[in-house]
Amino acid sequence: MTSTVLSARDEISDKSLVRSFSYIDCKWCGAASGETLSITDPATGDVIGEVANLNAAESATAVDAAQAAFPAWSGLLPQDRSTILRRWFDLMIVHKEDLARIMVLEQGKPLSEARGEIDYAASFVEFYAEEAKRPNIEGVTSHLPDAEVEVWLEPVGVVAMITPWNFPAAMLTRKAAAAMAVGCTVVAHPSGETPFSALALAELAERAGVPAGVFNVVTGRASVVVEPWTKDSRVRALSFTGSTEIGRLLYRQSADTVKKLVMELGGHAPVIVFKGADLDVAVAETIKAKFATSGQDCLGANRIFVERAIYDEFCARFTLATKALTVGVGMDDPDIGPLMNEKAVQKQEEHVADALAKGAKLACGGKRHNLGPLFYEPTVLTDVPGDAAIMSDETFGPVAAITPFDTEEEAIARANDTEYGLVAYLHSHDPRRIYRVSRALQFGMVAVNRTKVTGAPIPFGGTKQSGLGREGARLGMEEFTEIKYVCRDWA
């Protein structure tokens, strides 16, 4: 097996960041069988390298290492854990360009977006380095005579993490930094399509002084690597970002060991644009909400509802802006890169064909781009009927579906008509309407007159079948703790 990503050698300054082996107990481990998985560049289809394909028994050794490391790591003074996490953050910033280029090669996203993701990923490590030092004991007024009452937050133990291909760095640090800050140890499985970003972060964690067994990254097929973790009672919590379908499976598999679960699952975000909104802002922000990460984003705008009085003008402006988007290879820093795989492209084709068959109009795009098999043209569908598949099924690609509405009540009802509840976008300048609609939307996050709302200090997560728990903020750290109540009598 090659020890580096061959086609990345000219793009990466620090070649030792490119790792092909799993990282367990501070050791780089191949599969005993010698089996590997090939990783391809979605822009070209070229194989860019291989990673170790570990089996279930080898995956279990990561839990052994994490369990053995837990007493010492959780027993460190919080400021000592903080210092190590801060060094990890500093190294991520120093190596930002290399980390971004590794991500572009394996994931395909535009280079500027990859750089932005590294900043985003690093921000979680910095944030939790600080939060690690906050006191976690709360005094409670006693309800009993001559008793002192305290509530302690203690680390839950070993935490398993399964991360997706669309944000291969940020989704790992958002989970791992929170868990490590509070004293947990980590076994992580990155997506089989984008493992190199996680392995590069493991290399930097080792350089930062993260002790052996505290942060482990296991590569291989998810069904093989993860299943032993769900059944292992030593794994006390599991954090997953991915589809609702896989989330349900992990939920079932984890039931026998009654794990704590943190899940960020599917999204089907609505955008509601009311008359009186700033159309320039509404169009520009909805373009961002729809086409960031080439539409491959759980926060991506999937259903765009526009009040009828401004509908035609919005559609015209939005279509013009969409036509201006550039499509290209990630290293050239276009607006839109390739989709991750053939299945993703087929979904765009199916959704477009279904919508058109049911009466939608094609304003632009609607087919594969001539750059290659995994490129799809930025597409706008207007007058999309409610029974079109795209209105109920997450698209996860660069296809925008726009439809008119007549009343506030109608817009709210249609926006809420989904099993998902991650994020909703709202455009209005009426403060009373903003309050009413924000309260009525059944989503974990609401963005008003803007797109970007995420960041380390905020609680990220959804309602309904968009997930369980929250990531980011102090709440994200508390997901990996247990509450212990102590009632003490000194007599």
C-alpha atoms as one frame of an Amber mdcrd trajectory, in Angstrom:
protein
   0.000   0.000   0.000   1.263   3.469  -0.802   1.954   5.626   2.235   1.029
   8.902   0.566  -1.621  10.255  -1.728   0.294  10.117  -4.976  -1.437  12.900
  -6.885  -1.334  15.174  -3.849   2.443  15.328  -3.550   2.780  18.500  -5.604
  -0.139  20.167  -3.838   0.834  19.503  -0.216   3.830  21.217   1.404   4.036
  18.972   4.467   3.898  15.470   2.995   3.668  13.826   6.425   0.129  15.177
   6.770  -0.966  12.725   4.104  -1.540   9.433   5.875  -2.885   6.133   4.592
  -3.005   4.140   7.817  -5.443   4.180  10.701  -4.328   5.967  13.865  -4.801
   3.859  17.016  -3.091   4.346  20.360  -0.630   6.813  18.846   0.416   4.272
  16.195  -0.219   4.222  12.444  -1.831   0.867  11.705  -2.519  -0.998   8.499
  -4.900  -3.919   8.180  -3.288  -7.239   9.069  -4.723  -8.571   5.818  -3.083
  -5.784   3.839  -6.489  -4.796   2.435  -6.987  -1.205   1.373  -9.717   1.066
   0.048  -9.102   3.303  -2.948  -9.997   6.988  -2.658 -10.855   8.955  -5.791
 -10.888  12.603  -6.757 -14.548  13.326  -7.662 -13.483  15.975 -10.171 -11.415
  13.594 -12.276 -12.276  10.089 -11.138  -8.571   9.436 -10.573  -7.469   7.304
  -7.648  -5.558   9.663  -5.359  -4.513   7.100  -2.766  -5.454   4.215  -0.537
  -6.305   3.783   3.131  -6.216   0.766   5.383  -9.364  -1.342   5.382  -9.540
  -2.533   8.990 -11.748  -5.408  10.108 -14.049  -5.561  13.134 -11.442  -7.026
  15.479  -8.945  -4.336  14.515 -11.600  -1.667  14.993 -12.227  -2.977  18.510
  -8.582  -2.354  19.409  -9.302   1.368  19.125 -11.853   1.012  21.925  -9.270
  -0.889  23.967  -6.873   2.021  23.553  -9.485   4.666  24.319 -10.703   2.817
  27.406  -7.163   2.434  28.709  -6.427   6.125  28.143  -9.625   7.404  29.751
  -8.601   7.428  33.451  -5.459   9.482  32.878  -7.026  11.864  30.361 -10.128
  12.520  32.434  -7.919  12.902  35.497  -5.817  15.676  33.975  -6.346  19.156
  35.273  -8.780  20.914  32.908  -6.171  23.551  32.101  -3.768  20.829  30.975
  -6.339  19.416  28.550  -6.943  22.994  27.433  -3.258  23.550  26.675  -3.083
  20.441  24.476  -6.246  21.378  22.574  -4.898  24.885  22.056  -1.716  23.462
  20.518  -3.886  21.351  18.193  -5.747  24.497  17.139  -2.498  26.394  16.524
  -1.180  23.594  14.313  -4.391  23.531  12.283  -4.005  27.225  11.558  -0.334
  26.841  10.638  -1.189  24.014   8.223  -4.465  25.491   6.969  -3.449  25.549
   3.305  -2.299  21.934   3.250  -5.426  20.779   5.088  -7.611  22.661   2.618
  -5.847  21.150  -0.384  -6.141  17.646   1.009  -9.863  18.267   1.370 -10.261
  19.533  -2.187  -8.486  16.480  -3.595 -10.706  13.980  -1.808 -13.989  15.899
  -1.521 -13.983  18.197  -4.562 -15.249  21.390  -2.922 -13.929  24.754  -4.143
 -10.616  25.733  -2.565 -11.968  28.849  -0.843 -14.749  26.769   0.737 -12.175
  24.215   1.907 -10.107  26.984   3.500 -13.261  28.249   5.173 -13.996  24.797
   6.513 -10.544  24.534   8.074 -11.134  27.845   9.846 -14.512  26.529  10.968
 -13.026  23.221  12.122 -10.245  24.971  14.025 -12.724  27.299  15.732 -14.263
  24.350  17.583 -10.891  23.253  18.908 -10.146  26.800  20.075 -13.593  27.216
  21.641 -13.489  23.950  23.565  -9.907  24.564  24.653 -11.331  27.530  26.547
 -14.489  25.771  27.711 -12.388  22.950  29.162 -11.286  25.331  31.921 -14.780
  26.314  33.047 -15.936  24.897  36.392 -18.328  21.967  36.137 -19.602  21.764
  39.703 -22.831  23.513  40.592 -23.882  24.261  44.121 -27.561  23.683  44.829
 -29.542  25.064  47.746 -30.126  22.109  50.016 -33.625  20.849  50.668 -32.424
  18.874  53.704 -31.190  20.156  57.084 -27.443  19.849  57.725 -26.775  18.654
  54.158 -24.680  20.115  51.367 -25.789  19.458  47.808 -23.667  19.553  44.653
 -24.199  18.569  41.023 -21.132  17.362  39.147 -20.657  16.956  35.398 -18.366
  14.016  34.716 -17.054  12.713  31.378 -19.121   9.832  30.076 -16.138   7.751
  28.927 -15.276   6.488  25.442 -17.175   8.263  22.663 -17.591   6.854  19.148
 -17.872   9.333  16.295 -18.998   8.778  12.714 -18.428  11.724  10.384 -19.654
  12.512   6.848 -17.918  13.247   3.569 -19.326  16.737   2.953 -17.528  18.389
   5.906 -14.710  15.942   6.672 -12.748  18.240   9.008 -15.337  20.398  10.772
 -17.721  17.603  11.693 -14.864  15.726  13.343 -13.486  18.610  15.392 -16.961
  19.793  16.425 -17.487  16.418  18.060 -13.980  15.440  19.158 -12.893  18.744
  20.677 -16.052  18.891  22.801 -15.636  15.330  24.047 -11.905  15.649  24.684
 -12.322  18.975  26.479 -14.580  17.432  29.089 -12.276  14.434  29.557 -13.645
  11.779  27.194 -11.573   9.703  24.812 -12.504   9.243  21.171 -12.758   6.545
  18.502 -13.637   8.117  15.164 -14.611   6.710  11.795 -14.397   9.157   8.877
 -16.373   8.622   5.706 -14.788   6.072   3.413 -14.902   8.678   0.646 -12.976
  11.377   2.514 -10.660   9.802   5.113  -7.501  11.818   4.462  -8.741  14.973
   6.203  -9.355  13.065   9.436  -5.994  11.326   9.240  -4.250  14.676   8.739
  -5.987  15.960  11.878  -4.762  12.868  13.740  -1.201  13.662  12.659  -1.567
  17.184  14.027  -3.157  15.900  17.238  -0.112  13.712  17.807   2.197  16.683
  17.227   0.111  18.708  19.681   0.772  16.161  22.403  -2.587  14.411  22.572
  -1.707  11.290  24.609  -1.876   7.788  23.194  -5.396   6.385  23.013  -7.198
   9.694  23.510  -7.936  10.351  19.823  -8.152   7.370  17.458  -9.119   7.366
  13.774 -10.164   4.066  12.194 -10.545   3.651   8.441 -12.426   0.939   6.617
 -15.986   0.127   5.647 -18.482   1.755   7.992 -20.609  -1.359   8.408 -17.532
  -3.287   9.569 -15.779  -0.627  11.649 -18.759   0.907  13.444 -20.918  -2.080
  14.342 -18.530  -3.363  17.060 -18.631   0.101  18.644 -22.423   0.143  18.812
 -22.415  -3.209  20.615 -19.523  -2.448  22.979 -20.742  -1.369  26.423 -17.446
   0.464  27.006 -18.491   2.961  24.317 -20.790   5.122  26.391 -21.815   7.680
  23.761 -22.097   7.822  19.988 -22.122  10.952  17.853 -23.143  10.736  14.203
 -23.634  13.163  11.342 -25.314  11.767   8.257 -28.600  10.623   6.823 -31.717
  10.002   8.880 -31.857   6.459   7.483 -28.404   5.578   8.857 -29.194   7.455
  12.068 -32.175   5.182  12.669 -29.964   2.132  12.100 -27.353   3.340  14.606
 -30.127   4.161  17.060 -31.352   0.561  16.889 -27.865  -0.925  17.079 -27.028
   1.166  20.158 -30.200   0.305  22.057 -28.899  -2.805  23.812 -26.054  -0.858
  25.434 -28.226   2.229  26.138 -25.702   4.736  24.827 -26.032   8.475  24.903
 -26.688   9.566  21.319 -25.926  12.835  19.562 -27.176  12.858  15.987 -27.266
  15.476  13.278 -29.380  13.893  10.584 -31.096  14.992   7.386 -32.386  18.457
   6.609 -34.948  19.812   4.184 -34.587  23.527   4.734 -37.294  25.937   3.603
 -36.675  29.523   2.559 -39.628  31.896   2.998 -39.433  35.273   1.247 -42.170
  37.790   2.059 -43.025  40.895   0.087 -41.312  43.879   1.626 -38.072  41.943
   2.058 -34.916  43.357   0.500 -34.902  41.393  -2.754 -31.208  41.945  -3.384
 -30.403  40.456  -0.002 -32.998  37.689  -0.307 -31.664  36.539  -3.677 -28.006
  36.743  -2.690 -28.528  34.921   0.604 -30.731  32.230  -0.957 -28.049  31.608
  -3.590 -25.615  30.986  -0.723 -28.098  28.798   1.126 -28.754  26.684  -1.955
 -25.376  26.346  -3.656 -22.753  26.273  -0.890 -20.767  23.020  -0.998 -22.336
  22.522  -4.446 -25.658  22.019  -2.668 -24.283  19.089  -0.662 -25.101  20.525
   2.729 -27.641  19.494   5.361 -28.333  23.232   5.791 -28.940  23.613   2.057
 -32.098  25.406   0.929 -34.342  22.775  -0.623 -37.759  24.451  -0.841 -37.959
  28.151  -1.696 -41.354  29.727  -0.958 -41.851  33.258  -2.326 -44.884  35.468
  -1.779 -46.819  35.778  -5.035 -46.589  39.589  -5.230 -42.792  39.373  -5.698
 -42.583  35.864  -7.122 -41.828  36.663 -10.774 -39.174  39.225  -9.917 -37.504
  36.930  -7.394 -37.432  34.036  -9.875 -35.928  36.229 -12.589 -33.203  37.589
 -10.317 -32.469  34.215  -8.767 -32.183  32.563 -12.185 -29.845  35.289 -13.430
 -27.629  34.858 -10.356 -27.624  31.084 -10.791 -26.554  31.362 -14.429 -23.599
  33.470 -13.306 -22.240  30.731 -11.035 -19.016  29.151 -12.243 -18.502  25.388
 -12.389 -15.089  23.792 -12.213 -12.415  21.759 -10.492 -12.009  22.623  -6.819
  -8.385  23.770  -7.102  -9.524  26.431  -9.610 -11.870  27.778  -6.905 -15.169
  27.872  -8.815 -18.584  28.448  -7.245 -19.696  24.874  -7.923 -17.529  21.760
  -7.850 -18.302  18.125  -8.604 -20.806  16.073  -6.664 -19.438  13.310  -4.479
 -20.511  10.267  -6.450 -22.687   8.922  -9.252 -25.598   8.262  -6.910 -25.706
  11.959  -6.020 -25.855  12.994  -9.675 -28.577  10.478 -10.425 -30.661  11.955
  -7.634 -30.477  15.395  -9.261 -31.594  13.899 -12.558 -34.471  12.037 -10.933
 -35.710  15.068  -9.021 -35.562  17.335 -12.056 -37.339  14.835 -14.304 -40.031
  14.211 -11.702 -40.658  17.926 -11.101 -40.894  18.683 -14.827 -43.271  15.769
 -15.378 -45.533  17.191 -12.674 -45.675  20.683 -14.156 -42.601  22.562 -12.935
 -40.748  24.856 -15.334 -37.026  24.686 -16.041 -35.502  28.164 -15.748 -31.886
  27.086 -16.239 -29.594  24.070 -16.015 -31.204  20.675 -15.736 -28.464  18.333
 -16.909 -24.939  17.093 -16.313 -22.194  19.573 -17.002 -19.747  18.848 -19.805
 -16.778  19.023 -17.391 -17.255  15.434 -16.307 -19.680  12.753 -15.107 -19.963
  14.065 -11.536 -20.571  17.701 -12.460 -24.171  18.929 -12.594 -25.317  22.296
 -13.884 -26.681  24.753 -11.296 -30.396  24.369 -11.874 -33.521  26.393 -11.144
 -37.024  24.931 -11.213 -39.995  27.278 -10.837 -43.697  26.661 -10.174 -42.756
  23.399  -8.493 -45.888  21.577  -7.303 -46.176  20.285  -3.769 -46.319  16.643
  -4.860 -42.947  16.767  -6.638 -40.337  14.519  -5.011 -37.971  17.433  -4.563
 -40.479  19.048  -2.186 -40.359  16.123   0.240 -36.966  14.513  -0.319 -33.627
  16.176   0.450 -31.919  16.953  -2.866 -28.315  17.345  -1.696 -27.189  18.957
  -4.909 -27.300  22.160  -6.988 -31.013  22.089  -7.885 -33.246  24.891  -6.560
 -37.018  24.448  -6.335 -39.102  27.642  -6.162 -42.845  27.918  -5.640 -45.263
  30.779  -4.765 -47.467  31.240  -1.707 -50.284  33.632  -0.870 -50.565  33.878
   2.920 -48.302  33.718   5.948 -50.281  30.778   7.298 -49.824  28.876   4.053
 -46.071  29.499   4.015 -45.654  28.282   7.587 -47.780  25.179   7.020 -45.889
  24.214   3.866 -42.498  24.879   5.471 -43.379  22.676   8.448 -44.782  19.902
   6.262 -41.704  17.686   6.532 -40.275  15.055   8.846 -37.129  17.174   9.096
 -36.503  20.196  11.293 -32.887  21.346  11.075 -32.868  24.934   9.778 -35.268
  27.385   8.140 -34.517  30.678   6.376 -36.801  33.690   6.592 -36.693  37.037
   4.748 -38.848  39.928   5.986 -38.468  43.439   7.416 -41.651  43.285   9.495
 -40.521  42.699  13.124 -43.872  41.281  14.210 -43.935  38.859  11.290 -40.337
  37.838  11.971 -41.266  37.005  15.553 -44.484  35.154  14.646 -42.944  33.084
  11.880 -39.743  32.313  13.796 -41.861  31.017  16.673 -44.115  28.974  14.383
 -41.380  27.274  12.351 -40.690  23.772  13.683 -36.940  23.863  13.216 -33.997
  23.843  15.576 -32.450  26.909  13.939 -33.958  29.903  12.125 -31.906  32.340
  10.043 -33.518  35.736   9.465 -32.367  37.849   6.503 -29.093  35.940   6.338
 -27.664  32.501   5.623 -24.669  31.959   7.878 -25.718  31.220  11.439 -23.357
  28.425  12.470 -20.270  28.750  14.637 -18.567  27.272  17.677 -20.535  29.279
  20.303 -24.016  28.306  19.082 -26.030  25.102  19.741 -26.304  23.369  16.364
 -29.053  20.802  15.897 -32.572  20.067  14.780 -35.996  18.860  15.788 -38.137
  15.931  14.635 -36.119  13.482  12.517 -33.247  15.894  11.974 -31.493  14.631
  15.043 -30.911  14.384  18.770 -28.963  16.714  21.022 -26.838  19.717  20.117
 -23.293  20.301  18.915 -21.301  23.457  19.549 -21.671  25.835  22.484 -21.345
  24.579  26.033 -24.318  22.313  25.362 -22.169  20.415  22.873 -19.689  19.585
  25.604 -22.374  18.628  28.093 -23.704  16.002  25.650 -20.618  13.963  26.583
 -21.103  14.197  30.348 -23.084  12.415  33.002 -24.717  14.248  35.890 -23.761
  13.119  39.367 -25.689  14.421  42.375 -23.830  14.447  45.708 -25.634  15.005
  49.005 -23.127  15.356  51.834 -23.449  15.475  55.610 -20.288  16.479  57.448
 -21.468  15.126  60.830
